[in-house]
Amino acid sequence: MKNILGYYLMPHPPIIIPDIGKGEEKKIQKTIDACEKVGEEIKALKPETIVVITPHATMFSDAIAISNEDRITGDLSQFGCSNIKMDIAIDREFNERLNLACHLEGIPAATVNADLLSNYNYEFKLDHGTMVPLYFINKYYRDYKLVHITYSILGNMSLYKFGIEIQNVAKELGRNIVIIASGDLSHALKEEGAYKYSPYGEKFDNEFLDSLEKGNIDSLFSMDNTMIEEAAQCGLNSVNILLGTLEGNNFKGELLSYEGPFGVGYGVMKLNREEKESSALDFLIKAREEKLKKKLSEGNPYTRLARESLNYYFTNGSRMDDTSNLPSELLSQKHGVFVSLKKFGALRGCIGTISPVTDSVAEEIIRNSIEAALEDPRFSPVNEFELDDIDISVDVLMDAVPASIEELDPKKYGVIVTRGYKRGLLLPDLEGVDSVEEQLSIACSKAGINNNEDYEIEKFEVIRYKEGE
C-alpha cells in the first residue's frame, strides 16, 4: 500500500481551461484552486507513475481498456483549443503486469494499442477526461509515466477487483504511483443546464460525496440504481476502481471543492488512507449474493419466471416446459409480452410480442426471455456468467386501440404505428422518450416508415413488473 502515494477524484470540464472557457472558467474558481492544490501535492509526492481512470476514451462493453503503446498523445482541438497538447510516456511494464494479473484473476481487462483501435475506426489518443486533470498536474510535475485506463460498465465487483490488482502490481514492481479517478458528478443539477434536470442529481452528489468523506464504502455500493441513472454522472465507476486500490485499509475523504454553476457537479477530493485494516471485498461479495437471492425468491412471479427460464435454458440447453406450479394468473391469460434485460442500468436485450403467439402469458415470458437474451440483433448474445448482473423487467401488453396524436402520452401509453405491412412498436415510460413526437419518430424508425408518410396509430397500456418489486 505504501507504493500508492495519493488517491484523488478530479473533474474534467474543458471549460476550466482558460483558452476554452474564455472567462467562463472563473465561475468555477473553487474547482480551479482545488485542482491546482492537487498538482502541487503531486509535485511533492514525486510519483514514478500516474494512473488515470477515465470514462471518455474508447470504452469497450466487455472489458476495461489499458492503453499500451510507448507513448500517447492528444490535444483539445475538439473544444477549439488545438494549442493544448500532451505527449506522455506510458508505463508499459506496469500495463503488461496488470493485464496478466487481471487475466489470472478472471477480471475482464485488455491492453489496447493503435492497431487494435484502428480496427474499430478509433484513434489511440488521450481524451479530455485524462487531459483536463493532467493539465493541472503538468503545471507542477512532469517526471512521470502514465497508466491510462478506460473503465467498462462491468459493475462494482469487477471494477473494485481491478483496483485491487492495481494495488498489487504497484507493490510487486515497487512502483510509487498516484491514482486519479477522473469523473464529473451529476449532469442533471439545473433546469437551464445543458442536460435534462432531475431532482436525483443533487441527491446523488450529496450522498456520493458524503459517503466518500466518511469512508463508507458500504453505502457507496448500496446506492439506489434509479438515482444513479437519473443523476447522469460519469464519476462513480472511476471511483469504484479507485476504492479497490484502497482495499485492506480504511480511509476518509477530504473534500477540496464542490460546485455546479453550469448544471454539472464538479467535485475535487483527496482520499486519506488510514492504517486500520478493513476489507470491503467481503461486503461486496455478500451484497451481490443477497441481491441475487432476492431476485430468485422475492417480488413478482412474472420476473421470477423470466429468470428461471434463462437459468433453465443455460443449464439444460432447452426451453423449460413444466409450468404446472405457476400461479393461475400466468396460465389463464393470453397477452403480448415484452421481456427487457438491463445490465448495470444499460439495455442488454429486449424482445417481445405485440399479440400473444403462445397459449399463455407464462409461455410468452419463457419464449421471449430467451429471445431477448439470444436474438436481439442490437446486441451480442448474453452469456451465462452475465445473468447475476442482469435485471429483468416484464411488460404485459393490454389490447391496443386506435388513437389520434392528441390522445398519446409517452409516459402512460405505448404506441404502435402501421403502414401496410410495416409495423413498429414502442413501449411506454422509456428513459429519454419524453414527448409524443419522439415516441412516434422512434416507432416509425423501427417500422421503416418515413415520418412524413401517412400511418395508423394505436395506443396501449402495459402492466410493468420489475425484479425486486
N, C-alpha and C positions, 0 to 999 in steps of 0.2 A: 504493500500500500504506500510505503514511503516514496516509491518511484513516481507516484502521481502527486504532483506538486500543487495543483489547483483545479478547481471544478467551477465552471461558470455557465450561467444561462445568459445569452445575449440575443437581442433582436436583430433584424436585418432590413430595416426600411431604407431603400435607396435615397429617399428624400432627406435623410440625416446627413448626407454628404453635401457640403456647400455648393459644389459645382452642379449638383442636381436640384437641391432644394431651393437655391437662389433666394434665400432669405426665409423660406418657409420652415427650414430646419430649426430656426430659433424658437419655434413653438414647442419643440421637444428638447429644450436645453438641458433639462434634468437627465434625459437619456444620454445626451452627448457627454455630459460631465461624468456620468457613471461609466460609460464606455471608455472614456479617457482614463479613468481610475483603473479599470481592468488592464488597459495597456501598460500603465505604469507598474502595476503589480507583477505582470508577466515579465517585464524587463528585469525586475528584481529577482524573480524566480529563476530566470535563465534556463528554460526547458530546452532539451535537445530536440524534442518533437512536440508539435501541437496537433491534437486530434480535434477535427471539426466535424460535427454531425449535422447534416443539413437536410431540409426537406425539398430543396429546389434544384438539385442536379438531376441527372437521368435516373428515374426511380423504376425499379422492377417490382412487379406484383408478388413475386415468389422468392425474392432473395434480397438481402442487404448488399448494397454495392460498395466495393472498396476500390477506389481509383488507383490504378497501378501502372504508371509509366515512370521514367526517370524524373520528369518534370511535368508540371501542369501550369497552364497559362489561362488568363481570362481578362476581360475588360467589362466596363459598364456601358458599352455603346447602346445597348437596348434601352437604356434610360437617358440617352442623349449625352453621354459623358464618355467618349472614347479615350480621353486622356488619363483616366484612372485605369491603370494596367497592373497586372501582377504576373510574376513568373517565379514559381516556387519549386524547390526540390522536394521530391516525395520520399518518404522513408519506406523503401521497398522491402527491406528486411523485416520491418515491423508488419507490413501488409501481408507478406507471404507467411509469416509465422501465425498471424491472426487468422488468415484464411484456412490454414491447416488445422488450427485448433478448433475452428468452427466446424470443419468437416468431421473431425474426430468426435465432436460432441453432438453432431446432428443438427446444428444450427444453420438455417438457410442463409448462406452468405457466399459471395463470389467476388473475385478480383475482376475488374473490367479495365480494358485498355482501348486505345483509339480504334484498332481494327474491329474489335467486338462492337463498339458503339456505332461504327460506320455501317455495320450490317443492319442496324435499326434506323439509319439515317439521322443519327445524333452525333454531336461533336464531343470530343474529350476536352472539356474545359471547365474552368471554375465558374460557379454560379454566384448570384448575388447573395444567397444565403450563407455562403462562405466568405465572399469578398468584403461584405459590409463589416462583419466583426473584425476581419483581418486588417481592414483599413485603419482601425484604431490601434491594433496591436503593432502594425508595421511602423507606426509613427515613433514607437519607442524601442522596438526589438525586432530584428530580422534574422538572427542567427539560429534558425530552426529549420527542421524538415517538417513536412506536412503529411498527416494521415487524413484523407478526405473520404468521408463516409456518407452515403445517402441511405437513410433508413427506408424500410419497406413496411407496408401495412400488415405486419405479422402478428400483432397482439403483444400484450405486456410480457408474457412469458419469454418468447423468443428474443425480444429486444433487450430485456433485462439480462438474459443469459449471455447475449452478445457483449453487453457491457462487462460482465464478469470476465469474459475472455480477453477483453482489452486490458483489464487489470492484471490478469495472469501473464499476458505477453510482456507487459511493461516490467513485471517482476523478473520473468525469465531472462529477458535481454538486459536487465539492469538499466533500462532506458528511463530517463527523467522526462516526464511528459506533463502537459496541461491539457485538459479536456474542455471543449466549448460546445455546449448544446445550443445550436442556432435555432431560434424559433420565435415567431410573433405569437401573442396570445389572441384573444378573441378579435375577429374582424367584424363583429356584429354589435358594436357598442353604441352606435348612434344612428338615428333615422337619416341624418344628412350625410352619412359616410358613404364610401364607395361600395359597400356591401350591404346586403339586406340586414336590417336591425332584428335582433332577438333579445328578449329580456334575459335569456340564458347567458348572454355574453358576459355581462358584469358578474353574474353569479359564478360562472366558470373561473374567471380571472381571480376573483376573491378567494374561492375555495382552493384553487391551484396554488396560488402564492402563499396562502395561509398554511397549507399542508407542507410546502417546502420549507417555510420559515420554522415550523415546528419539527421538521424532520419526520413527519408522519407518512411513511410510505404506504401503510395500510389504507389510509383514506385516499391517497392518490390512485391506488389500484382499484378502489371501490367507487370511483366517481360515476355518476349516472350517465349512461350511454347517450340518452336523449340530450342532456346538457352538453356533452362533448360535441355531438354532431351539430347542434344548433349554434354553438359558440363559434364555429368556423375558424378554428385555431390551427396553427401548424407547429406548435412547440412541444406538445405532450409526448410524442414518440421520440423526439430527440432527447427529452429529459428521461424517458424510460431507459434509454441506453446509458445516459449519464449516471442514473441511480445504480445501475448494475455495476459500474466501476467503483461504487462505494460499498458493495456487498461485504458484509463482515464487520461493518462499523456503523455506529450511529452518526448522525450529522445534524446540524442546524443550518438554516438558510439565513443569509444576511442580505436583505433587500436593499440594493443600492439605489434603485429608482423604479417607479412605475407611473406611466401616464398614457393617455389615449386621446389626444385632441383631434385626431383625424378619423376617429371611429375604430381604430385598431389598437389593441393593448400592447404596449412595449414594456417589457419587464427586464431589468438587469439584476442578476442575483449571483452572489458568491455562496457556495456551499462549503461549510467548515466541518471537516471530518473530526469526530471525537474518538478518543481511544477506546471507549467502551464498545465491546464487541456485540454485534447483533446481526442476525440473518433475516432478510426479508424473503429470501427464496422459498423457505418453508411455508410462509404465509401465502405466497403466490400459488404454490402447488396445491395447497389445501383449498384456497378460494376457487381455483379452477375446477377441482374435483367436486366441490359443493355446488357450483353453478351447473355443472353437467348433471349431477344427481337431481337437482331441482327441475331441470328441463325434462328429465325422464319420469319424474314421479308427481310433479305438481302441475297446476294450470289446467288447461282445457284439453278435451280429448282429440280435438282437431289437429293441433300441432304435435301432440304426443304421437298420434298415428303417423303423421308425416315423418317424424324422426324414427319411429320404429320401422317404417317402411324402408328408409335409407339404410339403417343398421342391418336389417334383414337382407337387403339386396347385396350390400358389400360383404356380408358374412357368407351368404349362400349362393350368390351369383344369379339369383332368380327373384321374381316378384312374389311377395307374400300373398297367400290366398286364403288363409284362415282368418275370417273376420267374425267368427261366432261369438267372441267375447266382447265385442264392441257395443257401445250404447246404441239403443234403438234409433236415436236421432240421426246417427250416421248411416244406418242401414235402410231406413224407411223413406228417406228423402232423396230426390234427384235434383241436382243443380250443377251449373257450371262452377268450376273451382280453379282458382289460381294459387300456386304454391311459390312463395318467394324465399330465396336464400340470401342472407346477408352475412358477410364476414368482416368483423371489426367495423360495422357500420356501412360498408360498401356492398352494393349489389353483387352477388356471385352467381345468380341464376334465377330465372323466373319463367315458368311455363304454365299455361292454363287453358281451359276450355270455356268458350262463351256459353255454350249449351252442353248439357250432360252427354257424354258418349259412352257411359257405363250405366250399370243398374242402380248405383247408389252413390251418395256423397263419399262414403268410405272408399269405394273402388276408385272414385275420381281422385281422391287425395293420394292413394297408393300409386296410381298411374302417374300423376302429374309431379309428385315429389321426385320420382326417379328421372322423369323427363327434365325437370328443372336442373337437376344435378349433372345430367349427362348430355342433354341435347340442345341446350340453349346455344345458338350459333355465335352469340356475342362473347362467349367465354370458353376457356378450355374446360374439359370435364373435371368435376370435383373428385378429389382423391379421398380415400377412406380416412387418412390421417387428418384431413381438414374438418371432419364432422364435429369434433368437440368445439371448434371455434366458430361454428356457423349458428346463426339464429334464424329460426323459421317462422314465417307467418303464412296463414291460410286465409284466403278471401273466398267466401261463399257468395256467389252472384245471385241476386234476385232477378226476376224477369225484367227484361228491358222493355221500355215503352217509347213510342215516337215522341220527339221533343223538338222545340224550337231553341234557337240560341239563347233567347231570353230566359228560358227555363233551366239553363245549365248552372251548375255550381261545382267547380272542380274539387272542393273540399268534401261535398256531400255525395255527388253523383259521379259515377264513371260514365264514359261516353263510347258509343260505337258509331263509326262513320261507314257508310256503304255507298258505292257507286258501281253498279253492275255486279261483277264477280269480285270486285275489290272490297275488302273489309278490314277495318282496323279498330282496335280497342285500346283504351287507356283506363286504368283503374283510378278510383278517386283518392284524394288526400295523399298525393305523392309529393315528396320533398322536391322543391324547386318549381313545381307547377302551381302557380298562384292565380292565373287568370283563365277565363274561358278561351281566349284567343290562343294561349299557349297549349291548352289541353287539346283543342281541335287541331292545331298545327301538328302536334306530335302524333295524334291518332291518324291524321291524313298521311303523314310521312310513313307511318307503319304500313298503311294500306296501299301506298303508291299512288295516292290521289293528290293532284295539284290543289293548292288552297283556293285557286280561282275557279275551280270546276264546281258544278252542282253535285251535291251528295246528300244522302239522307242521314239524319241524326237520330240516334236513340240514346236514352239515358237509363242508368240502372243504379241501384244501391247495392252495397255489399255488407256482409257481416264479417268483420276482420278479427281474426284470432291471432294473438302473438304469444310466443313462449313466455312463460312466467306470469301470464295473466289469466 
